[in-house]
Amino acid sequence: MLILVLHTLYKSKDLLRMQQELHGAYCLPKIVNLVLEKAGKALDWYISTAVGAQAEIESLKAKLGPLAPQEKQKRVHQDPDTKFAQVHEVVEA
């Protein structure tokens, strides 16, 4: 009796190893082998795409860091009787 341990696949070689374990116990049709090979290629493509996207996210975060405001903006205290702040109040702040 074959006991196959399933785990998360991280690369196509993991899928190939599982395929070899199955092939040792059962005679797999060619179509199953073909589907598993294509699944391995797709898995590699998605992993490389995810790694590229993660690298791009990290570089964009690094670029965004210096653009963040360095100090909190000061609030202009204006006279409650006027509708808008006066120029000298903004300059004083």
Buried (B, 14 or more C-beta within 10 A) or exposed (E): EEEEEEEEBEEBEBBEEBBEBBEEEEEEEEEBEEEBBEBBEEBBEEBEEEEEEEEEEEEEEEEEEEEEEEEEEEEEEBEEEEEEEEEEBEEEE
